[in-house]
Amino acid sequence: METKTIPDELFEDVRSVFKADSTGHDYYHTLRVYRTAVNLALLENADPYVTGLGALLHDVDDFKQSNGQLTGFDRASLIMGRYGIDQPSREHVKKIIQMVVLDESRDHSLDTIEGWCVLDAIRLDESGAIGIARAFALGGRADRAIYDPLLKPRTRNGTNGSNSTTSVNYFYEKLLKLEGKMTTPSGKRIASHRHTFLEQYLEEFFAEWSGEL
């Protein structure tokens, strides 16, 4: 059976979409998600080709990349058509993108193991060492304080008595919840390790914040 491969030129098209990104969803985020998703697909006996395509294209139609001018799968469809991606693969990739966009509120009839691999890869990129770096980069971009002991994490309904949060609060508001959202066995195993790293980082952070020697 012929092994399908993604053309190098498709990677370059995706890179061009994110060349001006400053949201943390840049090309290298996409590339990390792609590599992790394909590795998960190999571990979970999923299709690495469709998984890779879904990972590469999962963000290209995000409103932030098109100033709200693209809808649905416009850019993803254009890119796949440009490189002659077969129709079954194109439809599968659209399902994966829908899974990502809708996330927990999605229509679960769309679910596929390849989509689970992409979702898990996205969540893994928000955890661990990379997740910590992204959290503080995002906080700086949003003019958030690193930490304020008087400002508690936001609750599930998004309130904490203030409209503000901090980069450290973001750990409790999102990052530490990622492990419980994983779907594949391999993703859960990797997430457990990264979750422990997050906890260890916070332990060290608060020790230093308190002036412990």
Phi, psi and chi 1 to 4 in degrees:
 res  aa     phi    psi   chi1   chi2   chi3   chi4
   1 MET       -  132.9 -179.4 -177.7  -63.2      -
   2 GLU   -69.9  133.2 -178.8 -177.8   -1.7      -
   3 THR   -87.0  124.3  -59.0      -      -      -
   4 LYS   -79.6  140.4  -63.7  178.7 -179.1  177.9
   5 THR  -128.0  150.7   58.3      -      -      -
   6 ILE   -87.8  126.5  -60.6  173.2      -      -
   7 PRO   -61.3  143.5  -18.3   30.3      -      -
   8 ASP   -58.2  -34.1  -69.5  -18.4      -      -
   9 GLU   -64.0  -29.9  -67.6   82.2    0.9      -
  10 LEU   -65.8  -39.2 -168.8  150.1      -      -
  11 PHE   -59.1  -41.2  -75.3   83.1      -      -
  12 GLU   -67.2  -35.9  -69.6  -54.2  -48.7      -
  13 ASP   -62.7  -41.7  -86.9    7.0      -      -
  14 VAL   -65.9  -41.8  172.3      -      -      -
  15 ARG   -56.7  -42.3 -179.3 -165.1  -69.3  -90.5
  16 SER   -64.7  -29.0   69.1      -      -      -
  17 VAL   -64.5  -36.6  170.8      -      -      -
  18 PHE  -103.6   13.3  -61.6  101.9      -      -
  19 LYS   -63.7  -25.6   61.4 -175.4  177.1 -178.1
  20 ALA  -108.9   15.3      -      -      -      -
  21 ASP   -71.7  140.4 -176.8   88.6      -      -
  22 SER  -134.4   21.6   60.6      -      -      -
  23 THR   -98.6   -5.2   69.0      -      -      -
  24 GLY    94.8   -8.8      -      -      -      -
  25 HIS  -104.1   57.2  -69.6   74.7      -      -
  26 ASP   -89.0 -174.8   58.3    7.6      -      -
  27 TYR   -61.8  -37.8  174.7   68.3      -      -
  28 TYR   -71.2  -29.7  -68.4  107.5      -      -
  29 HIS   -60.9  -48.3  159.0   72.4      -      -
  30 THR   -59.7  -42.0  -63.9      -      -      -
  31 LEU   -66.2  -39.6 -163.3   58.2      -      -
  32 ARG   -63.9  -44.2  -69.2 -168.3  -57.0  -89.8
  33 VAL   -61.0  -41.6  170.0      -      -      -
  34 TYR   -59.0  -50.7  163.9   77.1      -      -
  35 ARG   -63.3  -43.7  -69.4  167.3  175.5  163.3
  36 THR   -66.9  -42.9  -59.4      -      -      -
  37 ALA   -62.4  -42.7      -      -      -      -
  38 VAL   -64.9  -41.0  169.3      -      -      -
  39 ASN   -63.7  -39.9  -75.4  -27.4      -      -
  40 LEU   -64.5  -40.1  -71.9  174.6      -      -
  41 ALA   -60.1  -41.2      -      -      -      -
  42 LEU   -65.9  -37.1  -65.8  171.9      -      -
  43 LEU   -72.9  -30.5  -68.9  169.5      -      -
  44 GLU  -101.8   10.9  -60.9  -63.1  -30.6      -
  45 ASN    57.9   35.6  -64.4  -45.1      -      -
  46 ALA   -95.5  172.8      -      -      -      -
  47 ASP   -80.4  109.8 -177.7  -18.4      -      -
  48 PRO   -67.6  -27.3   23.1  -31.7      -      -
  49 TYR   -67.5  -53.5  174.0   71.0      -      -
  50 VAL   -66.4  -39.1  171.1      -      -      -
  51 THR   -59.8  -44.9  -58.4      -      -      -
  52 GLY   -62.7  -42.9      -      -      -      -
  53 LEU   -62.1  -45.3  -80.7  172.5      -      -
  54 GLY   -61.0  -40.3      -      -      -      -
  55 ALA   -66.3  -44.2      -      -      -      -
  56 LEU   -64.5  -33.7  -76.9  171.8      -      -
  57 LEU  -103.8    3.7  -60.1  174.1      -      -
  58 HIS   -65.2  -23.3   80.9  -87.0      -      -
  59 ASP  -113.2   -2.3 -104.6   -8.8      -      -
  60 VAL   -69.0  -22.6  -63.5      -      -      -
  61 ASP  -102.7   11.4  -76.7  -62.5      -      -
  62 ASP   -60.0  139.7 -173.3  -81.7      -      -
  63 PHE   -58.3  -27.0   72.0   94.2      -      -
  64 LYS   -68.2  -25.3  -66.2 -173.5  -67.9  -64.1
  65 GLN   -87.7  -11.9  -51.9  -54.9  -26.6      -
  66 SER  -125.5    9.0   64.2      -      -      -
  67 ASN    55.4   33.5  -64.9  -41.8      -      -
  68 GLY    77.6    8.1      -      -      -      -
  69 GLN   -90.3  -15.5  -63.2  176.7   15.0      -
  70 LEU  -106.3  147.9  -64.4  177.5      -      -
  71 THR  -132.7  156.9   59.0      -      -      -
  72 GLY    63.2 -119.5      -      -      -      -
  73 PHE  -123.9   30.9  -47.7  100.8      -      -
  74 ASP   -54.1  -56.4  -68.0   -7.4      -      -
  75 ARG   -73.0  -40.4 -174.6  175.6  -84.5  146.7
  76 ALA   -60.2  -43.0      -      -      -      -
  77 SER   -64.5  -41.1  -64.9      -      -      -
  78 LEU   -61.9  -45.3  177.9   65.3      -      -
  79 ILE   -65.9  -45.4  -68.2  174.1      -      -
  80 MET   -64.1  -37.1  -72.3 -170.2  -74.4      -
  81 GLY   -66.4  -35.6      -      -      -      -
  82 ARG   -61.6  -31.3 -175.8  175.6  -64.2  152.8
  83 TYR  -110.2   16.9  -63.5  101.9      -      -
  84 GLY    64.4   34.2      -      -      -      -
  85 ILE   -64.6  132.4  -54.6  -59.3      -      -
  86 ASP   -63.5  153.4   62.4  -85.5      -      -
  87 GLN   -60.6  -44.0 -167.4   61.3   31.1      -
  88 PRO   -58.9  -40.5  -27.0   36.7      -      -
  89 SER   -65.8  -39.5  -64.9      -      -      -
  90 ARG   -62.7  -42.9  -69.5  169.3   69.4  167.9
  91 GLU   -66.5  -37.3  -67.3  -56.2  -45.5      -
  92 HIS   -66.2  -41.7 -163.6  158.6      -      -
  93 VAL   -62.2  -39.4  167.6      -      -      -
  94 LYS   -61.8  -38.0  -70.7  179.1 -178.1  179.8
  95 LYS   -62.9  -42.5  -75.5 -173.5  177.3 -177.6
  96 ILE   -61.4  -44.6  -67.7  172.7      -      -
  97 ILE   -62.1  -40.2  -65.2  172.4      -      -
  98 GLN   -62.5  -40.1  -76.9 -178.9  -70.0      -
  99 MET   -60.4  -41.4  -72.3  175.7   65.5      -
 100 VAL   -68.3  -45.7  171.0      -      -      -
 101 VAL   -65.3  -43.9  170.7      -      -      -
 102 LEU   -83.7  -26.9  -62.9  174.9      -      -
 103 ASP    48.9 -120.8 -161.9    5.2      -      -
 104 GLU   -71.8  -19.0  -66.2  173.9    3.9      -
 105 SER   -93.9    8.8   64.3      -      -      -
 106 ARG   -69.7  163.6   67.4 -175.0 -178.7  -87.5
 107 ASP   -77.8  110.1  176.5   -4.7      -      -
 108 HIS   -69.6   -7.4  -72.5  -84.0      -      -
 109 SER   -69.1  -14.9   66.9      -      -      -
 110 LEU   -83.6  -13.5  -62.1  170.2      -      -
 111 ASP   -62.1  137.1  -74.3    7.9      -      -
 112 THR  -138.5  159.6   65.9      -      -      -
 113 ILE   -62.2  -34.3 -177.1   61.6      -      -
 114 GLU   -65.0  -40.6  -71.1   77.5   15.7      -
 115 GLY   -64.8  -38.9      -      -      -      -
 116 TRP   -61.1  -40.6  -69.0  -15.3      -      -
 117 CYS   -62.1  -40.6  -70.8      -      -      -
 118 VAL   -67.7  -45.5  173.5      -      -      -
 119 LEU   -60.1  -43.9  -83.2  170.4      -      -
 120 ASP   -63.7  -38.7  -81.2    2.7      -      -
 121 ALA   -64.8  -38.8      -      -      -      -
 122 ILE   -63.2  -44.9  -68.5  169.2      -      -
 123 ARG   -67.8  -37.0  -71.1  168.0  178.7  151.8
 124 LEU   -64.4  -31.7  -74.3  170.1      -      -
 125 ASP   -72.6  -14.7 -160.4   58.8      -      -
 126 GLU   -92.4   -3.7  -66.0 -178.4  -71.0      -
 127 SER  -113.0  179.6 -169.5      -      -      -
 128 GLY    63.4 -157.2      -      -      -      -
 129 ALA   -63.2  -42.2      -      -      -      -
 130 ILE   -64.7  -41.9  -66.5  -69.5      -      -
 131 GLY   -60.0  -39.7      -      -      -      -
 132 ILE   -64.1  -46.0  -68.0  171.5      -      -
 133 ALA   -61.1  -43.5      -      -      -      -
 134 ARG   -65.8  -37.6  -69.8 -178.6   66.2 -168.1
 135 ALA   -61.5  -44.1      -      -      -      -
 136 PHE   -76.1  -31.5  -74.6  108.6      -      -
 137 ALA   -65.4  -43.8      -      -      -      -
 138 LEU   -64.2  -41.2  179.2   63.2      -      -
 139 GLY   -62.1  -42.0      -      -      -      -
 140 GLY   -63.5  -41.5      -      -      -      -
 141 ARG   -63.6  -32.6 -177.3  173.5  179.5  -91.5
 142 ALA   -92.8    8.8      -      -      -      -
 143 ASP    60.0   35.9  -66.5  -35.9      -      -
 144 ARG   -87.7  147.8  -66.1  174.3 -177.3  164.5
 145 ALA   -68.0  152.4      -      -      -      -
 146 ILE   -62.5  -47.9  -67.5  174.8      -      -
 147 TYR  -159.6  143.4  176.5   60.6      -      -
 148 ASP  -141.5  109.9 -178.2  -17.3      -      -
 149 PRO   -62.0  -17.0   20.7  -31.8      -      -
 150 LEU   -86.0  -11.0  -60.4  179.2      -      -
 151 LEU  -108.5  109.5 -166.7   60.8      -      -
 152 LYS   -82.6  158.7  -56.0  -56.1  178.9 -174.7
 153 PRO   -59.5  149.7  -23.7   34.1      -      -
 154 ARG   -66.4  146.4  -69.9  171.5  175.2  166.9
 155 THR   -82.3 -179.5   59.5      -      -      -
 156 ARG   -59.1  -32.2 -172.2  169.6 -176.5  176.3
 157 ASN   -85.4    7.2   62.9    8.7      -      -
 158 GLY    87.8   12.5      -      -      -      -
 159 THR  -119.4  154.2   63.2      -      -      -
 160 ASN  -145.9   21.9   57.7    2.8      -      -
 161 GLY    84.9    2.6      -      -      -      -
 162 SER  -152.7  160.7  167.0      -      -      -
 163 ASN   -86.0   -0.7  -69.1  -34.6      -      -
 164 SER  -102.8  158.9  -59.3      -      -      -
 165 THR  -143.3 -177.6 -168.4      -      -      -
 166 THR  -130.0  168.4   67.7      -      -      -
 167 SER   -64.8  -37.9  -67.2      -      -      -
 168 VAL   -69.6  -38.2  168.8      -      -      -
 169 ASN   -59.2  -31.3  -78.6   -8.4      -      -
 170 TYR   -60.7  -28.0 -170.9   69.3      -      -
 171 PHE   -59.4  -44.8  -78.1   65.1      -      -
 172 TYR   -78.8  -29.7  -60.9   97.1      -      -
 173 GLU   -77.1  -27.9  -66.8  163.8   -6.4      -
 174 LYS  -141.6  -55.3 -174.8  170.3 -174.2  179.9
 175 LEU   -59.4  -42.7  -55.7 -170.4      -      -
 176 LEU   -74.0   -8.1  -68.1  170.6      -      -
 177 LYS   -93.0   -9.6  -62.2  177.6 -179.9  179.2
 178 LEU   -66.0  -38.0  -66.8  168.4      -      -
 179 GLU   -56.1  -39.2 -178.2 -175.6   15.3      -
 180 GLY   -74.6   -6.8      -      -      -      -
 181 LYS  -101.8   -1.6  -64.8 -178.4  178.0 -178.8
 182 MET   -69.8  151.4  -54.6  -58.5  -69.6      -
 183 THR  -116.5  -33.2   54.8      -      -      -
 184 THR   -94.5  149.0   65.2      -      -      -
 185 PRO   -55.5  -43.1  -27.2   35.8      -      -
 186 SER   -66.4  -40.5  -59.8      -      -      -
 187 GLY   -62.9  -40.1      -      -      -      -
 188 LYS   -64.1  -39.1  -69.5  177.1 -179.0  178.6
 189 ARG   -65.0  -45.6  173.6  178.6   53.2   79.6
 190 ILE   -67.8  -39.5  -61.1  166.2      -      -
 191 ALA   -63.7  -35.3      -      -      -      -
 192 SER   -61.0  -44.0  176.8      -      -      -
 193 HIS   -62.4  -45.2  169.1   76.4      -      -
 194 ARG   -70.1  -33.3  -63.0 -168.0 -176.9 -172.1
 195 HIS   -61.8  -43.8 -177.0   90.6      -      -
 196 THR   -60.4  -39.4  -61.4      -      -      -
 197 PHE   -63.0  -41.2 -174.2   83.7      -      -
 198 LEU   -59.8  -45.3  -67.6  174.4      -      -
 199 GLU   -63.4  -40.6  -67.6  178.4  -38.8      -
 200 GLN   -65.9  -38.5  -68.8  170.6  -21.7      -
 201 TYR   -61.8  -47.3  175.5   83.4      -      -
 202 LEU   -62.2  -39.0  -73.0  171.8      -      -
 203 GLU   -60.0  -44.5 -178.4  178.7   -5.0      -
 204 GLU   -68.0  -40.3  177.3   67.0   17.5      -
 205 PHE   -58.9  -49.5  177.8   90.2      -      -
 206 PHE   -70.0  -30.2  -72.6  118.3      -      -
 207 ALA   -64.2  -44.3      -      -      -      -
 208 GLU   -69.5  -37.8  -66.5 -177.8   15.4      -
 209 TRP   -61.7  -36.5 -176.0  -87.7      -      -
 210 SER   -81.5   -4.8  -59.9      -      -      -
 211 GLY    81.6   19.4      -      -      -      -
 212 GLU   -66.0  144.1  -67.4 -177.2   16.4      -
 213 LEU  -105.9      -  -57.6  179.2      -      -
